[in-house]
Amino acid sequence: MNTPIEDYALLSDLETAAMVGRDGAIDWLCLPRFDSPACMAALLGAEDNGFWRIAPDSGGPCTRRAYRPDTLVLESVWETPAGAVRVTDFMPPRAGLPCLVRVVEGLAGTVRVRSELRLRFHQGRVVPWVREIDHCTVAVAGPDAVWLGGEAPERVEGGEEATVRYFTVPAGRRLALTLVWSPSHRPAPPEPLSVPAETALKEAVDFWRRWSGQCRYEGPWREAVVRSLITLKALTYAPTGGIVAAPTTSLPGTIGGERNWDYRFCWLRDSTRTLSCLLRSGYREEATAWLDWLVRAIAGDPADLQTVYGVKGQRLLPETEAPWLPGYEGSRPVRFGTSGVRSFQLDVYGEVMDTLWHSLRAGIAMPAHVWDLVESLMGFLHRHWREPDLGLWQVRGPRRQFVHSKVMAWVAADRAVRMGELLGRNGSSGEWRAMREEVHRQVCREGWDAAQGSFVQSYGSPGLDASALLIPRLGFLPARDERVRGTVRAMRGLGHGGFVRRYGPTGPAAAAVDGMDGHEGTFVSCSLWYADALAATGHPQQAREAFERVLAVRNDVGLLAEQWDPDAGRQLGNAPKAFSHIALVETAFGLSSPRGPSRRAPAVARRR
């Protein structure tokens, strides 16, 4: 039985991440980057697929744990009959090489502590060559080497299969173990092993507290907002500014099913909300870095615009399966990479334009080559916006005329016109204005279902889609418009246990849309969009209740996965999910504003 998804906490050094459970086991770690092959993959298999556990020899989950306030430094405490011990886990940001430090401290009595490190390189299947060099244990497989250093244990067991160390920890004793990745061709122990653990810990705490201190949100949910912002920062690949959707792959949307995806990459659909979230929270440097990553990644032929890129801007992310991994609770296949790079999604053009518009309004300069990119992308979209696509949810069923995709085509034209006006570049504005008007008329005619009183998922379909909740936020129609109010009311049809599914119904009808078997949980981001839309349409109390229901299902350290299953009372999907935490921050700002969420939308088009 795998550890529940909500039992995992996140560690990050701003280049990769580790997932550590309540039992003290790090069950997921990719080195040296988020999207590198995993060397600890027990999360998707069993212990033989790699893990590193530090806990009392008696085992069991910790008694309590928490991040140090305003940091990503995790403290886990075990209280046993023999005494109490605390393990402090962290990854020093920007240490030069990926580094994971675990400090053990005796709090009471005397506790026998066991450290077991079982490395399995190349997605949890390659047993490394293990040897001792200069009082360190080094494990090598192909291009990778992992070094383990620290205080000498009382006893060591194992070999290539695993390295087990035992320590007797009385009250007041502190010891540390440090794990560092380096290229295998380097013969000497890597430099981070020479940094005292206490020094690294102080620097990590100071780094995170300085960063958290910049947050401008002062509303009633500050603790949740700061934790979400720290999580977004933790999912940032610092060398380029890219932000991954999640640090994990193949955590299922349906237990035992096939809805298992690799989210260790950067999706354009997240770009606008990421930029807006960071700018509103006071993080201009991160917003600028994200924008720079975006412009570099999408440069080139607009016909080749992808929905997703690697953390360095890579375009080739081939999707493969790992049959040697049994999957989380038997959920197969386990996937690495994504075929989403090949899908045609019109909405990404709107996401890019909205991102550029937000950055320009925030005072971030737009160089001439970026404006050239705007014109190139708009030229392509002007020719192709009428075509069916695979939609926001990147379905694996047939292409359709998705309403949200058309709304985002409207957004692209609207923002391009506005940028041209602001920059004094009006060469193509007439063409873009005409496109904006035509898209708006078509969506209001073809995407509206009068019988339900709601916008629907695709033209001619009665199915609902939670993305319609974004219509007022995007400025397509004002929140006071009766069509918006009707759509918000209709979204009760997607409700389940107080939360919101992304679309419905489930079962065979849903499979016809997304091409996948099985049902899934409610979507955290959609539930937050619903709260936002309730507030915008004049229902502040209902909005607050919907928002606080989401806050209540965060795990014990404040993290959210992609989905929540109200029936089983558990998190589902990859975790922690950037989109969920972005939506949390945006909704908190909206509900805390006396003017409500609609203030984010630009002036809207005329009603038709």
Secondary structure, 3 states (H helix, E strand, C coil): CCCCHHHCEEEECCCCEEEECCCCEEEEEECCCCCCCEEECHHHCCHHHCEEEEEECCCCCCCEEEECCCCCCEEEEEEECCEEEEEEEECCCCCCCCEEEEEEEEEEEEEEEEEEEECCHHHHCECCEEEEECCEEEEEECCEEEEEEECCCCEEEECCCCEEEEEEEECCCEEEEEEEEEECCCCCCCHHHHCCHHHHHHHHHHHHHHHHCCCCCCCCCHHHHHHHHHHHHHCEECCCCEECCCCCECCCCCCCCCCCCECCCEEHHHHHHHHHHHHHHCCHHHHHHHHHHHHHHHCCCHHHCCCEECCCCCCCCCCEECCCCCCHHHCCCCEECCHHHHCCCCHHHHHHHHHHHHHHHCCCCCCHHHHHHHHHHHHHHHHHCCCCECCCCCCCCCCECEHHHHHHHHHHHHHHHHHHHHHCCCCCHHHHHHHHHHHHHHHHHHCEECCCCEECCECCCCCCEHHHHHHHHHCCCCCCCHHHHHHHHHHHHHEECCEECCECCCCHHHHHHHCCCCCCCEEHHHHHHHHHHHHHCCCHHHHHHHHHHHHHCCCCCCCCCCEEECCCCEEECCCCCHHHHHHHHHHHHHHHCCCCHHHHCCCCCCCC
